[in-house]
Amino acid sequence: MAGKFEIKKGGTGKFRFNLKASNGQVILTSEAYDSRAAAVKGIESVKRNAGTDARFERKTAKDGSVYFVLKAGNGEPIGKSEMYKTKASMENGVASVGKHAGDAPVVDAA
């Protein structure tokens, strides 16, 4: 089973997407978008940028957890990861986004 993008409309009426790995784990969560069409454009941006390591900004949270933010070519954030306990786990997450994003189908979440 390949990875996939799931688009979901939240209670506020905004749309978000998650990129899920082949095991179903969420590896990237988007910013909020005003429309489904804008979320789809965000997905297209992930597909374009996920193969470029320099687009991943590695960060450390106040509690010492590490995470990454995927940015578009213009520097705007597209999505971010979960919190990881180790840098090695975070790097595996970066690699997973790069591996799954390019050909992942887009589905609407129930």
N, CA, C and O of each residue as an XYZ file, in Angstrom:
440
protein
N       0.848     -1.186      0.000
C       0.000      0.000      0.000
C       0.892      1.247      0.000
O       1.852      1.333      0.766
N       0.575      2.177     -0.839
C       1.341      3.426     -0.938
C       0.821      4.443      0.066
O      -0.230      4.248      0.677
N       1.565      5.528      0.229
C       1.095      6.619      1.062
C      -0.050      7.347      0.386
O      -0.359      7.097     -0.780
N      -0.683      8.259      1.133
C      -1.790      9.023      0.550
C      -1.955     10.343      1.284
O      -1.564     10.487      2.442
N      -2.542     11.299      0.582
C      -2.945     12.566      1.167
C      -4.427     12.461      1.500
O      -5.226     12.057      0.656
N      -4.797     12.820      2.722
C      -6.201     12.860      3.112
C      -6.581     14.306      3.416
O      -5.936     14.975      4.224
N      -7.634     14.774      2.758
C      -8.155     16.125      3.001
C      -9.372     16.009      3.905
O     -10.244     15.166      3.696
N      -9.413     16.874      4.916
C     -10.539     16.852      5.853
C     -10.992     18.282      6.135
O     -10.177     19.190      6.299
N     -12.301     18.459      6.188
C     -12.878     19.762      6.559
C     -13.136     19.743      8.058
O     -13.801     18.847      8.577
N     -12.601     20.743      8.743
C     -12.744     20.819     10.189
C     -14.019     21.519     10.619
O     -14.791     22.001      9.791
N     -14.225     21.568     11.912
C     -15.413     22.191     12.487
C     -15.500     23.682     12.222
O     -16.586     24.256     12.286
N     -14.383     24.314     11.928
C     -14.376     25.750     11.636
C     -14.639     26.037     10.163
O     -14.715     27.193      9.747
N     -14.777     24.963      9.375
C     -14.995     25.139      7.941
C     -13.717     25.210      7.135
O     -13.763     25.301      5.908
N     -12.578     25.170      7.803
C     -11.282     25.197      7.118
C     -10.887     23.770      6.728
O     -11.362     22.794      7.308
N     -10.020     23.679      5.746
C      -9.558     22.385      5.244
C      -8.096     22.170      5.627
O      -7.294     23.104      5.613
N      -7.769     20.947      5.962
C      -6.394     20.535      6.235
C      -6.158     19.213      5.530
O      -7.097     18.480      5.219
N      -4.893     18.920      5.283
C      -4.571     17.599      4.769
C      -3.466     16.974      5.599
O      -2.640     17.659      6.203
N      -3.479     15.665      5.608
C      -2.409     14.881      6.210
C      -1.794     14.023      5.120
O      -2.500     13.483      4.268
N      -0.489     13.904      5.153
C       0.196     12.910      4.337
C       0.417     11.720      5.239
O       1.044     11.833      6.292
N      -0.102     10.572      4.821
C       0.040      9.347      5.597
C       0.993      8.398      4.879
O       0.958      8.258      3.657
N       1.837      7.757      5.668
C       2.751      6.744      5.131
C       1.959      5.493      4.788
O       0.768      5.400      5.086
N       2.619      4.544      4.165
C       1.947      3.313      3.761
C       1.398      2.534      4.949
O       0.481      1.730      4.783
N       1.946      2.759      6.156
C       1.435      2.078      7.354
C       0.279      2.836      8.013
O      -0.228      2.410      9.051
N      -0.138      3.956      7.415
C      -1.253      4.739      7.936
C      -0.863      5.833      8.906
O      -1.717      6.612      9.329
N       0.420      5.912      9.272
C       0.876      6.933     10.211
C       0.952      8.295      9.531
O       1.434      8.408      8.404
N       0.474      9.326     10.222
C       0.552     10.693      9.707
C       2.005     11.157      9.777
O       2.622     11.120     10.842
N       2.548     11.592      8.643
C       3.935     12.053      8.611
C       4.051     13.541      8.313
O       5.129     14.115      8.465
N       2.958     14.176      7.890
C       2.961     15.617      7.648
C       1.528     16.125      7.758
O       0.607     15.524      7.205
N       1.343     17.232      8.472
C       0.037     17.867      8.619
C       0.122     19.286      8.088
O       1.064     20.017      8.394
N      -0.860     19.670      7.297
C      -0.826     20.985      6.648
C      -1.281     22.105      7.563
O      -1.774     21.894      8.671
N      -1.093     23.290      7.047
C      -1.695     24.487      7.613
C      -3.193     24.432      7.276
O      -3.621     23.567      6.511
N      -3.990     25.347      7.842
C      -5.424     25.420      7.529
C      -5.622     26.234      6.253
O      -4.968     27.256      6.044
N      -6.537     25.764      5.405
C      -6.864     26.433      4.146
C      -8.344     26.791      4.131
O      -9.170     26.098      4.726
N      -8.669     27.885      3.441
C     -10.062     28.341      3.378
C     -10.937     27.496      2.464
O     -12.158     27.487      2.621
N     -10.334     26.782      1.507
C     -11.125     25.975      0.571
C     -10.410     24.666      0.270
O      -9.208     24.527      0.496
N     -11.169     23.720     -0.240
C     -10.594     22.444     -0.644
C      -9.602     22.663     -1.784
O      -8.546     22.032     -1.827
N      -9.946     23.553     -2.695
C      -9.061     23.842     -3.837
C      -7.711     24.367     -3.352
O      -6.670     24.008     -3.903
N      -7.725     25.212     -2.329
C      -6.466     25.728     -1.784
C      -5.668     24.605     -1.126
O      -4.442     24.577     -1.227
N      -6.352     23.683     -0.456
C      -5.669     22.535      0.150
C      -5.022     21.666     -0.930
O      -3.909     21.173     -0.746
N      -5.710     21.479     -2.045
C      -5.151     20.701     -3.160
C      -3.892     21.387     -3.699
O      -2.916     20.717     -4.036
N      -3.914     22.712     -3.780
C      -2.714     23.443     -4.214
C      -1.575     23.237     -3.221
O      -0.413     23.142     -3.614
N      -1.912     23.167     -1.931
C      -0.911     22.876     -0.907
C      -0.303     21.500     -1.106
O       0.906     21.323     -0.956
N      -1.139     20.527     -1.443
C      -0.656     19.169     -1.718
C       0.291     19.180     -2.917
O       1.338     18.534     -2.895
N      -0.081     19.910     -3.954
C       0.787     20.018     -5.128
C       2.146     20.618     -4.741
O       3.181     20.218     -5.274
N       2.132     21.573     -3.817
C       3.372     22.184     -3.344
C       4.210     21.175     -2.560
O       5.433     21.149     -2.695
N       3.562     20.350     -1.746
C       4.294     19.289     -1.033
C       4.968     18.371     -2.040
O       6.146     18.041     -1.899
N       4.220     17.960     -3.055
C       4.782     17.055     -4.066
C       5.990     17.671     -4.764
O       6.960     16.975     -5.060
N       5.932     18.970     -5.026
C       7.046     19.664     -5.694
C       8.264     19.818     -4.789
O       9.399     19.739     -5.259
N       8.038     20.035     -3.505
C       9.121     20.404     -2.596
C       9.672     19.280     -1.729
O      10.760     19.414     -1.170
N       8.946     18.181     -1.607
C       9.353     17.113     -0.686
C      10.660     16.434     -1.078
O      11.318     15.835     -0.228
N      11.043     16.515     -2.333
C      12.274     15.884     -2.780
C      13.516     16.741     -2.579
O      14.618     16.318     -2.931
N      13.358     17.936     -2.021
C      14.477     18.860     -1.822
C      14.747     18.998     -0.332
O      13.967     19.617      0.392
N      15.858     18.417      0.126
C      16.158     18.401      1.553
C      16.208     19.812      2.155
O      15.818     20.008      3.306
N      16.683     20.782      1.388
C      16.809     22.152      1.900
C      15.450     22.774      2.238
O      15.398     23.777      2.950
N      14.357     22.199      1.743
C      13.015     22.723      2.038
C      12.519     22.297      3.430
O      11.506     22.803      3.912
N      13.237     21.369      4.069
C      12.850     20.890      5.395
C      13.629     21.660      6.454
O      14.854     21.568      6.527
N      12.910     22.417      7.268
C      13.536     23.140      8.360
C      13.411     22.288      9.623
O      12.305     21.999     10.080
N      14.544     21.893     10.176
C      14.555     21.095     11.402
C      14.500     22.030     12.601
O      15.229     23.020     12.664
N      13.621     21.704     13.559
C      13.420     22.576     14.718
C      13.421     21.762     16.008
O      13.217     20.548     16.003
N      13.656     22.465     17.106
C      13.601     21.849     18.431
C      12.581     22.611     19.268
O      12.634     23.837     19.366
N      11.654     21.872     19.869
C      10.627     22.473     20.723
C      11.215     22.772     22.111
O      12.304     22.305     22.445
N      10.487     23.546     22.905
C      10.950     23.923     24.244
C      11.223     22.713     25.127
O      12.106     22.751     25.984
N      10.464     21.636     24.917
C      10.658     20.443     25.751
C      11.771     19.525     25.234
O      12.004     18.450     25.787
N      12.455     19.958     24.172
C      13.561     19.162     23.628
C      13.165     18.235     22.501
O      14.030     17.643     21.855
N      11.866     18.097     22.250
C      11.418     17.283     21.114
C      11.848     17.962     19.819
O      12.005     19.181     19.764
N      12.033     17.164     18.793
C      12.416     17.721     17.497
C      11.303     17.465     16.489
O      10.544     16.504     16.607
N      11.223     18.344     15.499
C      10.219     18.224     14.442
C      10.724     18.967     13.225
O      11.748     19.648     13.280
N       9.996     18.831     12.117
C      10.389     19.556     10.913
C       9.202     20.279     10.310
O       8.047     19.899     10.507
N       9.516     21.334      9.569
C       8.529     22.106      8.827
C       8.953     22.056      7.366
O      10.092     22.383      7.034
N       8.038     21.648      6.494
C       8.302     21.668      5.053
C       7.874     23.027      4.521
O       6.746     23.467      4.741
N       8.789     23.686      3.818
C       8.513     25.014      3.289
C       8.526     25.004      1.766
O       9.252     24.234      1.136
N       7.710     25.871      1.196
C       7.668     26.041     -0.258
C       8.891     26.837     -0.699
O       9.660     27.326      0.129
N       9.058     26.958     -1.993
C      10.174     27.706     -2.550
C      10.212     29.162     -2.112
O      11.279     29.775     -2.078
N       9.047     29.720     -1.776
C       8.978     31.116     -1.325
C       9.184     31.255      0.183
O       9.093     32.358      0.723
N       9.464     30.130      0.868
C       9.719     30.159      2.305
C       8.493     29.997      3.186
O       8.608     29.922      4.409
N       7.313     29.942      2.566
C       6.086     29.777      3.342
C       5.946     28.328      3.810
O       6.216     27.405      3.041
N       5.526     28.115      5.067
C       5.333     26.735      5.541
C       4.158     26.063      4.834
O       3.116     26.677      4.603
N       4.348     24.809      4.501
C       3.282     24.010      3.873
C       2.684     23.063      4.902
O       1.470     22.865      4.946
N       3.541     22.483      5.723
C       3.078     21.542      6.730
C       4.184     21.229      7.709
O       5.342     21.590      7.504
N       3.800     20.537      8.797
C       4.812     20.164      9.778
C       4.576     18.735     10.251
O       3.518     18.141     10.045
N       5.607     18.220     10.890
C       5.578     16.838     11.356
C       5.046     16.753     12.778
O       4.729     17.757     13.416
N       4.963     15.523     13.245
C       4.704     15.283     14.651
C       5.983     15.598     15.435
O       7.012     15.921     14.842
N       5.919     15.506     16.735
C       7.101     15.673     17.580
C       7.820     14.320     17.678
O       7.192     13.275     17.849
N       9.128     14.370     17.568
C       9.952     13.174     17.675
C      10.854     13.289     18.894
O      11.231     14.386     19.304
N      11.194     12.140     19.467
C      12.084     12.129     20.634
C      13.546     12.247     20.234
O      14.358     12.776     20.993
N      13.884     11.757     19.048
C      15.285     11.777     18.625
C      15.428     12.402     17.247
O      14.492     12.400     16.447
N      16.621     12.940     16.981
C      16.897     13.508     15.665
C      16.863     12.421     14.602
O      16.431     12.675     13.477
N      17.309     11.212     14.937
C      17.292     10.110     13.969
C      15.860      9.790     13.540
O      15.604      9.558     12.358
N      14.934      9.777     14.485
C      13.521      9.526     14.153
C      12.972     10.631     13.264
O      12.225     10.367     12.323
N      13.349     11.877     13.570
C      12.903     13.003     12.753
C      13.437     12.865     11.329
O      12.700     13.090     10.368
N      14.697     12.500     11.185
C      15.276     12.336      9.848
C      14.580     11.211      9.081
O      14.425     11.289      7.863
N      14.162     10.171      9.796
C      13.373      9.113      9.151
C      12.042      9.678      8.662
O      11.549      9.275      7.609
N      11.455     10.609      9.419
C      10.217     11.263      9.003
C      10.417     12.100      7.755
O       9.586     12.071      6.848
N      11.517     12.850      7.698
C      11.840     13.642      6.509
C      11.958     12.717      5.296
O      11.395     12.992      4.236
N      12.692     11.627      5.464
C      12.878     10.671      4.362
C      11.545     10.065      3.935
O      11.316      9.840      2.747
N      10.672      9.801      4.895
C       9.367      9.209      4.590
C       8.500     10.166      3.778
O       7.808      9.740      2.853
N       8.531     11.458      4.116
C       7.777     12.444      3.330
C       8.313     12.457      1.900
O       7.542     12.443      0.941
N       9.631     12.484      1.767
C      10.233     12.474      0.435
C       9.856     11.240     -0.365
O       9.646     11.314     -1.575
N       9.773     10.112      0.314
C       9.452      8.843     -0.347
C       7.984      8.756     -0.758
O       7.674      8.283     -1.852
N       7.085      9.206      0.103
C       5.650      8.991     -0.120
C       4.929     10.108     -0.872
O       3.912      9.847     -1.515
N       5.424     11.344     -0.811
C       4.664     12.478     -1.320
C       4.500     12.484     -2.835
O       3.425     12.811     -3.338
N       5.534     12.132     -3.554
C       5.553     12.315     -4.995
C       4.403     11.689     -5.760
O       3.839     12.315     -6.658
N       4.056     10.475     -5.418
C       2.999      9.766     -6.171
C       1.789      9.397     -5.323
O       0.977      8.562     -5.722
N       1.671     10.020     -4.151
C       0.551      9.696     -3.261
C      -0.762     10.236     -3.816
O      -0.836     11.399     -4.214
N      -1.800      9.398     -3.844
C      -3.107      9.887     -4.292
C      -3.750     10.790     -3.240
O      -3.358     10.783     -2.073
N      -4.740     11.562     -3.673
C      -5.470     12.460     -2.792
C      -6.865     11.881     -2.568
O      -7.577     11.563     -3.521
N      -7.249     11.747     -1.290
C      -8.573     11.222     -0.956
C      -9.229     12.153      0.050
O      -8.549     12.853      0.800
N     -10.549     12.156      0.059
C     -11.286     12.911      1.064
C     -11.522     12.010      2.257
O     -12.034     10.901      2.105
N     -11.152     12.475      3.455
C     -11.356     11.712      4.674
C     -12.811     11.828      5.103
O     -13.447     12.866      4.924
N     -13.315     10.765      5.662
C     -14.723     10.751      6.114
C     -14.883     11.493      7.418
O     -15.992     11.584      7.945
